[in-house]
């Protein structure tokens, strides 16, 4: 027996307004996702490198790798990052960082999600997209690839 049906409470429906996500929330959500990825993905990969006593020594060791191996390493990390953002945004509508700050994406296909997140691959020419994405974000409050893929990021306000 459902108590609400018995009393027939005619409560008003909850209303929702979707506003473009604030830049501060977008950046903070991205930082949270970056730290989650650091612990879940990048931290285990550090075991592949010899132990070092400082970050400088680690950078020297990575820099001494052959260019082809370095490119493969960067592309692999980029693919993991791309899959992380694309799968979460496509199937859930948000990444864990986005969820924590209260923003989400519009519905999208997997190909739209991949295209809108292509900038995370740290192999040329994709890092150029960082500059373009930030320029558009601060200028139009929407990333360039969001415009291109006709997707968006918003925050919902319930009243």
C-alpha positions in Angstrom: 0.0 0.0 0.0 1.4 3.3 -1.1 0.8 6.0 1.5 1.0 8.8 -1.1 -1.7 7.3 -3.3 -3.9 6.8 -0.3 -3.9 10.5 0.6 -3.6 11.7 -3.0 -1.2 14.5 -2.1 -1.3 16.9 -5.1 2.3 18.1 -4.7 3.6 20.4 -7.3 6.2 18.9 -9.7 9.8 19.8 -9.3 10.9 22.3 -11.9 14.3 22.5 -13.5 16.2 25.2 -15.3 19.3 24.2 -17.3 21.9 26.9 -17.5 25.4 26.9 -19.2 27.9 25.5 -16.7 30.0 28.2 -15.0 33.7 28.2 -16.1 34.8 27.8 -12.5 32.8 24.6 -12.1 34.1 23.3 -15.4 37.7 23.9 -14.4 37.3 22.5 -10.9 35.6 19.4 -12.3 38.4 18.9 -14.7 41.0 19.2 -11.9 39.1 16.6 -9.9 39.1 14.2 -12.8 42.8 14.9 -13.4 43.6 13.8 -9.8 41.3 10.8 -10.1 43.2 9.8 -13.3 46.5 10.5 -11.6 45.8 7.9 -8.9 43.9 5.4 -10.9 45.9 5.4 -14.2 49.1 7.4 -14.1 50.3 6.3 -10.6 50.4 2.6 -11.5 52.3 3.4 -14.7 55.0 5.0 -12.6 56.0 1.4 -11.5 57.2 0.9 -15.1 59.9 3.5 -14.6 63.0 2.9 -12.4 62.7 4.4 -9.0 64.0 8.0 -8.7 64.5 10.4 -5.9 63.1 13.4 -7.5 60.7 14.6 -10.2 63.6 16.1 -12.1 65.4 12.7 -12.3 62.1 11.1 -13.5 61.7 13.8 -16.3 65.3 13.2 -17.4 64.7 9.5 -17.6 61.5 10.0 -19.6 63.3 12.5 -21.8 66.1 10.0 -22.5 63.6 7.5 -24.0 63.7 7.2 -27.8 61.3 9.5 -29.6 59.2 6.7 -31.0 58.8 5.1 -27.6 58.0 8.4 -26.0 55.3 9.0 -28.7 53.8 5.6 -28.1 53.8 6.2 -24.3 52.1 9.6 -24.7 49.6 8.2 -27.2 48.7 5.3 -24.9 48.1 7.7 -22.0 46.1 10.0 -24.3 43.9 7.0 -25.4 43.2 6.2 -21.8 42.3 9.8 -21.1 40.1 10.0 -24.2 38.2 6.8 -23.3 37.8 8.0 -19.7 36.2 11.3 -20.6 34.3 10.0 -23.7 32.8 6.9 -22.0 31.7 8.8 -18.9 30.2 11.7 -20.8 28.5 9.5 -23.4 26.9 6.9 -21.2 26.4 8.8 -17.9 26.3 12.4 -19.0 29.1 13.4 -16.6 32.5 12.4 -15.3 33.1 11.9 -11.6 34.6 15.4 -11.3 31.6 16.9 -13.2 29.2 15.1 -10.9 31.0 16.4 -7.8 30.7 20.0 -8.9 27.1 19.6 -10.2 27.4 19.9 -13.9 26.6 17.5 -16.8 26.6 17.2 -20.5 23.8 17.1 -23.0 22.9 13.7 -24.6 25.5 12.7 -27.2 26.7 9.8 -29.3 30.0 8.1 -28.6 31.5 9.7 -31.7 30.4 13.1 -30.5 32.0 12.4 -27.1 35.3 11.3 -28.7 35.4 14.4 -30.9 34.6 16.8 -28.1 37.4 15.3 -25.9 40.1 14.8 -28.6 42.2 17.6 -27.1 43.3 15.3 -24.2 45.7 13.3 -26.5 49.1 14.7 -25.7 50.5 14.1 -29.2 50.9 16.8 -31.8 48.7 18.4 -33.2 46.1 17.8 -30.4 47.8 19.9 -27.7 47.1 23.0 -29.9 43.5 22.3 -29.1 44.1 23.3 -25.5 44.7 26.9 -26.5 41.7 27.0 -28.8 39.5 25.3 -26.3 40.4 27.8 -23.5 40.1 30.7 -25.8 36.6 29.7 -26.8 35.6 28.8 -23.3 36.5 32.2 -21.9 35.2 34.1 -24.9 31.9 32.3 -25.5 31.4 30.3 -22.3 31.4 27.1 -24.5 34.4 25.1 -25.7 35.2 25.0 -29.5 34.6 21.3 -29.8 31.3 21.6 -28.0 30.2 24.0 -30.7 31.6 21.7 -33.4 29.9 18.6 -32.0 26.7 20.4 -31.1 26.9 19.3 -27.5 27.0 21.3 -24.3 27.8 21.3 -20.6 25.2 22.7 -18.2 24.2 22.9 -14.6 20.6 22.2 -13.5 18.9 24.4 -10.9 15.8 22.8 -9.3 13.1 24.8 -7.7 
